[in-house]
Amino acid sequence: MGNTVVRRTGVRVAAALLVVLSSVTACGGGSGHGRGEDATSEADSERSASRTPETLLSAPDLERVAVTGKDLAGYEVNPEPARAAASHRKVAPASCGPIPMAMALNSPYPATTRIARLFSAKDHSPGVSMSLSSFSAEDGKRVVDAVRTAAKECRTFYDAFTDFQYSSVEVRPDPGYGDESVSLRFIQILPAVGKEVAPVKVPQAVVVVRKGTAVLMFHSFNNPSRRKGPAGVPDAVVKGQMEKLGDLGKSG
C-alpha cells in the first residue's frame, strides 16, 4: 500500500512539472488555449527590437557561453525550448505573478533573446531548469527587482495557468551571484486525488541572477516521494554557469 502511494505521488509530481514547463513554450499571439496561458504580442517583439544595439546579446552569444555536460561534472545538460516574449499569465494576487513566471523561466518583460537548458543529475538528485536571456540594461534590472519584490510581499498565490495553489513563499539570503541575485523557496500544492487524504506539497526553489544585460533563472524542486525537506538550486550549477558566462553580459 505504501509503495503504491509513493508511486502515485511521484507520477503526480512529474505530471505537475510537465504542466509548469509547458508554460515556457505556450502558444501565443492571442491564440492561447488555457485560462491563464502566457500570450505573446507584436508589441513585445517591437519593444525588444528597439533596444540600443550595444546592450544586446545575440542567440549565438548565449549559446556560446551556456554550460554543457563537459563543463559541469555530474550533470547531463540538454537544450530546452524557450521563447523571448514577455509572460502574461494570470496569477492571484497579480502582484505575485513574477514568482511563477520565474519558475517557468520567464518574466513580465520581453527578452531580446532567450535559451534554456535542463540539468539532469547523474546521481538522480533533483535536476535544474535554467534560462539564459538577454535584456536591455533597464529591463534586466526590472526583472530581478520584480521577483524580489513579489517574494517579499507574497506568501500564498494561485496560478491560473497551472491551476495550482502555492504557499510558504520565503526569500532566502542573497547568494551573491553576478551583479545582483535573489533566491526564494515556496511550496506547490497538488490537491488530494482519489484515496489521498491530504494534498501533496512539493518544495520549489528559484534563483534569479543578473550580470550586466544577461539574466539567468534557475528552478529546482524536490519530489516528496523521493526526497524530504526544502528544495534548493545547487551552488555548483549556478557557479559553473556564471564562470562560463564571464564578462559577456557586462554593460559597464
Secondary structure, 3 states (H helix, E strand, C coil): CHHHHHHHHHHHHHHHHHHHHHHHHCCCCCCCCCCCCCCCCHHHHHHHHCCCHHHCCCHHHHHHHCCCCCCCCCEEEEEECCCCCCCCCCEECHHHCHHHHHHCCCCCCCCCEEEEEEEEECCCCCCEEEEEEECCHHHHHHHHHHHHHHHHHCCCEEECCCCEEEEEEEEECCCCCCCEEEEEEEEEEECCCCCCCCCEEEEEEEEEEEECCEEEEEEEECCCCCCCCCCCCCHHHHHHHHHHHCCCCCCC
